[in-house]
Amino acid sequence: LRREQELLLNGRGLPDVRTPLAGRPVAVVGEPDHSELAAIREFVREQDPAVIAVGSAADDLLGLSWVPNVVVVTAGVPASVPSADALRAATDVVIVTPRGGSTREQEAVQRMGIAPLHVESSATSEDIALLLAERHDASLIVGVGLRARLEDFLDNQRAARASTFATRLKVGSRLV
């Protein structure tokens, strides 16, 4: 909280996305299994939520003929950059850069003719995706393939999961 107070509590540092999120449901897709995506297929068909894909999940969504509205990429993690098709299909591309971190992914995205939005934070890309939905007043946030079970908190690095815990508290009852 001390390190990310302004971001977590006030949303400062989060970009204004062009994708309309206010008052609508939002699906945040992390690292889903095919069965998890199949489970929300009817929800997507009926509710037409805005879709925020985290990293290469954007390619999984395109494979199902779902177009991600927002793609969140992690700087310094080349595997988190989806295909050029997925990036071009999205209305917004957000790059999360650790403070003082690499901008190689941002430069790669810009070479594709895409002007990415930028967030400087130690929070995970999943957390940034959830915080974007919350800040832009999503009516409901459906998390798919987000890993935040007790076992995940105990098994992974605690510093990386601190933002995840605080983010889940922030989005509160909006997150399903």
NORKAHU-V52406 format. One record per residue. N is the residue number from 1. RES is the residue in three letters. OMEGA is omega in radians with two decimals (* if undefined). D_LAST is the distance of its C-alpha to the last C-alpha in Angstrom with 1 decimal. Layout:
BEGIN
N&RES&OMEGA&D_LAST  N&RES&OMEGA&D_LAST
END
This chain:
BEGIN
1&LEU&-3.14&23.2  2&ARG&-3.08&26.8  3&ARG&-3.04&26.7  4&GLU&-3.05&23.7  5&GLN&-3.08&23.9  6&GLU&3.12&24.5  7&LEU&-3.06&21.7  8&LEU&-3.06&19.0  9&LEU&-3.04&20.3  10&ASN&-3.13&21.9  11&GLY&-3.13&20.6  12&ARG&-3.11&24.2  13&GLY&3.07&24.8  14&LEU&-3.12&21.9  15&PRO&2.99&23.5  16&ASP&3.14&23.5  17&VAL&3.11&22.2  18&ARG&3.14&23.9  19&THR&3.10&20.8  20&PRO&-3.14&19.9  21&LEU&-3.04&16.3  22&ALA&3.06&17.0  23&GLY&3.13&15.7  24&ARG&3.08&14.0  25&PRO&3.13&10.7  26&VAL&3.03&10.3  27&ALA&3.07&9.5  28&VAL&-3.04&10.2  29&VAL&-3.13&12.1  30&GLY&3.12&13.7  31&GLU&-3.02&15.8  32&PRO&2.90&14.7  33&ASP&3.12&16.8  34&HIS&-3.12&18.2  35&SER&3.11&16.6  36&GLU&3.10&13.0  37&LEU&3.11&14.2  38&ALA&-3.11&16.0  39&ALA&-3.13&13.1  40&ILE&-3.12&11.6  41&ARG&-3.14&15.1  42&GLU&3.09&15.4  43&PHE&-3.14&12.3  44&VAL&-3.14&14.0  45&ARG&-3.07&17.3  46&GLU&-3.00&16.6  47&GLN&-3.11&14.5  48&ASP&-3.12&16.1  49&PRO&2.91&13.4  50&ALA&-3.10&14.8  51&VAL&3.06&14.3  52&ILE&-3.14&14.6  53&ALA&3.10&16.1  54&VAL&3.07&16.8  55&GLY&-3.04&20.5  56&SER&3.03&21.8  57&ALA&3.11&18.6  58&ALA&3.10&20.1  59&ASP&3.09&22.9  60&ASP&-3.14&20.7  61&LEU&3.10&19.3  62&LEU&3.10&22.8  63&GLY&3.10&23.9  64&LEU&-3.09&21.7  65&SER&3.01&23.1  66&TRP&-3.14&20.0  67&VAL&3.08&21.0  68&PRO&3.09&18.8  69&ASN&-3.13&19.3  70&VAL&3.04&19.0  71&VAL&3.12&19.9  72&VAL&-3.06&19.6  73&VAL&3.10&22.5  74&THR&3.07&23.7  75&ALA&-3.14&27.3  76&GLY&3.12&29.4  77&VAL&-3.08&27.4  78&PRO&3.14&29.1  79&ALA&-3.14&26.9  80&SER&-3.13&24.0  81&VAL&3.13&25.9  82&PRO&-3.13&25.2  83&SER&3.09&28.1  84&ALA&3.12&30.0  85&ASP&-3.13&28.9  86&ALA&3.14&25.2  87&LEU&3.14&26.0  88&ARG&-3.13&28.4  89&ALA&-3.08&25.9  90&ALA&3.04&23.4  91&THR&-3.11&24.0  92&ASP&3.01&23.2  93&VAL&-3.13&23.7  94&VAL&3.11&22.8  95&ILE&3.12&24.6  96&VAL&-3.12&23.6  97&THR&3.03&26.9  98&PRO&-3.12&27.5  99&ARG&-3.13&30.0  100&GLY&-3.06&33.3  101&GLY&-3.09&31.9  102&SER&3.07&33.0  103&THR&-3.12&32.7  104&ARG&-3.12&33.8  105&GLU&3.11&30.6  106&GLN&3.12&30.9  107&GLU&3.12&34.5  108&ALA&3.12&33.6  109&VAL&3.12&31.1  110&GLN&3.10&33.7  111&ARG&3.09&36.4  112&MET&-3.13&34.4  113&GLY&-3.13&34.9  114&ILE&3.10&31.3  115&ALA&-3.10&31.0  116&PRO&2.99&28.0  117&LEU&-3.00&26.3  118&HIS&3.02&26.5  119&VAL&3.06&24.6  120&GLU&-3.04&26.5  121&SER&3.01&24.4  122&SER&3.10&24.0  123&ALA&3.12&20.2  124&THR&3.10&18.7  125&SER&3.07&18.0  126&GLU&3.14&14.3  127&ASP&3.13&14.4  128&ILE&3.11&16.4  129&ALA&3.12&14.2  130&LEU&-3.14&11.3  131&LEU&3.07&14.1  132&LEU&3.13&15.6  133&ALA&-3.13&12.7  134&GLU&-3.11&12.6  135&ARG&-3.12&16.5  136&HIS&2.95&17.0  137&ASP&3.03&15.1  138&ALA&-3.13&12.2  139&SER&-3.10&11.3  140&LEU&3.09&7.6  141&ILE&3.11&6.1  142&VAL&3.13&4.8  143&GLY&-3.14&6.1  144&VAL&3.12&9.0  145&GLY&3.07&11.7  146&LEU&-3.06&10.7  147&ARG&3.13&12.9  148&ALA&3.07&12.2  149&ARG&3.13&13.4  150&LEU&3.14&16.3  151&GLU&3.13&18.7  152&ASP&3.12&17.8  153&PHE&-3.12&18.5  154&LEU&-3.06&21.7  155&ASP&-3.06&22.9  156&ASN&3.11&22.5  157&GLN&-3.09&24.4  158&ARG&-3.11&23.4  159&ALA&-3.14&24.2  160&ALA&-3.10&21.8  161&ARG&3.12&18.9  162&ALA&3.12&19.8  163&SER&3.13&18.1  164&THR&3.13&14.9  165&PHE&-3.13&15.0  166&ALA&3.12&16.0  167&THR&3.13&13.4  168&ARG&3.07&10.5  169&LEU&-3.11&12.6  170&LYS&-3.08&13.2  171&VAL&2.98&9.9  172&GLY&-3.01&9.2  173&SER&3.08&7.5  174&ARG&-3.06&6.5  175&LEU&3.08&3.8  176&VAL&*&0.0
END
